[in-house]
Amino acid sequence: MSSGGGPCILGAHILLPEGWDTHPDVKYPLAIFHGHFPSDFDGFRTTPPDTSLKPDYSERFHISGYNKIIQQEAYNFYKLWTGPNFPRVLAIEIQHACPYYDDSYAVNSESIGPMAMQSHVN
């Protein structure tokens, strides 16, 4: 609910566990992630790294080929996520914009947060 009493809409990306469609009655644990208003899940890639990708250099980590490492690790995570021994959970990455930034970090107050509630003082 917003501070005006109306609905508050939150966007989200949802990563479903492997086999969810064949087990409609299963209840899964929930993992919630907060980011900076992502366009999709980072770190999840269903295809192997691009072999034609020219390696870049990361000043931050002082290594060459960081872009390929990122793609490989994202693909590795996909293989784990869909593998037989990975825990089955629902992963949600929330998009909760606020007037002050692209992401409120789920703060819930009158001045910031997607669900700013009216404060009541007794």
N, C-alpha and C positions, 0 to 999 in steps of 0.2 A: 504494500500500500504506500502511496506517496503521502507527503505531508498534507496535501489537499484532500485526502480521503479517496482518491481515485486509484486506478490500477497503476502499477509500476512495471514496465516491461524490461526484462533482462534478456540479452542475447547470450547464446552459448554454443560451443562446439562440443559434441558428444562423441566419444570414442566407445563403441560398443564392444563387449567382450566376444571373443571367438565362440561361436555356437549359440549365441543369444537367440537366434531365430528358430532354432530347433528345440529350445527349452523355454517356452513362453511362461511357465509358472515359476521359474527360478527368481529369487530375489538376490541381487548382487550388492556387495558393499560399494560405497560411493567415494571416489577420490576427486576432490575439487581443486582446481588450479586457478590462480589469478595471474593475469599477465597484463601487458599494455595493449589492450584491445586488439588481439591477434586476428588475422584474417582466416586462420585455420590452425590446426595443431602443428606445432613445430616438433621436429625430432621424430617424425613418423613418415616413413617412405616405403611404398609398396613395391618399388622397383630397385634393382641394384644401382650402385653409383654410375653416373654417366662417364663412360670410358673416354669420351672425347672432351671432357671438361679440362681446361687448361689449369694446372695447379696455381693457386695464388699463394701469397706470403702473408702470414699473420704477424703483425708487429706485436700484438698483445701476447702471443704465445711463442713468438720467435721460431716458427716452423713453416716450412713450405708444404703446400697441398692441404691446407686447413679446410678448404671448401670440399675436397674429396673425403676428408675424415668426417666432416659433418654429414655428408650423404651416406657414407658407410655406416656410421653409428645410427642414423635414422632407419636405415634398412635393417640393421641388426635388431633394433627395437621392434620393428614390425614382425620380424621372424620370431622373436621371443613372445610378443603379444599374442600371436596366432598359434604358437607352439603348444604341445600337449601338456606341459608342466607349468605354464605361467598362471599365476592366480587370476581368476576371472573377476573383474571389477568393472564398474561403469566409471569412465573418466570424463569429467566435465571441465571445460575451460570457460569460465564466465567472462562475458563482456558487460561490464557495468560502468557505463559512462556517467560522468557527472559534469556539472557546469564548470568545474575548475581544472579538470584534466581529463585525459582520455580514459582514466581508470581511477576508481575511487578506493581501491584496495578494500572494498567491502566495508568501509567505515559507515556506521549508521548513526547519523546525527542530523540536526536540523539544517546545517550548512553544507554538508557533503555526504554523499552516499546515495545509492540508488533507491533506498527505501527510507528516506528521511521521515522520521516519525515526529509527531507533535510531542513536545515535552510537557509533562504535567507536574506541577509543583503543588504539594499538599501543604 
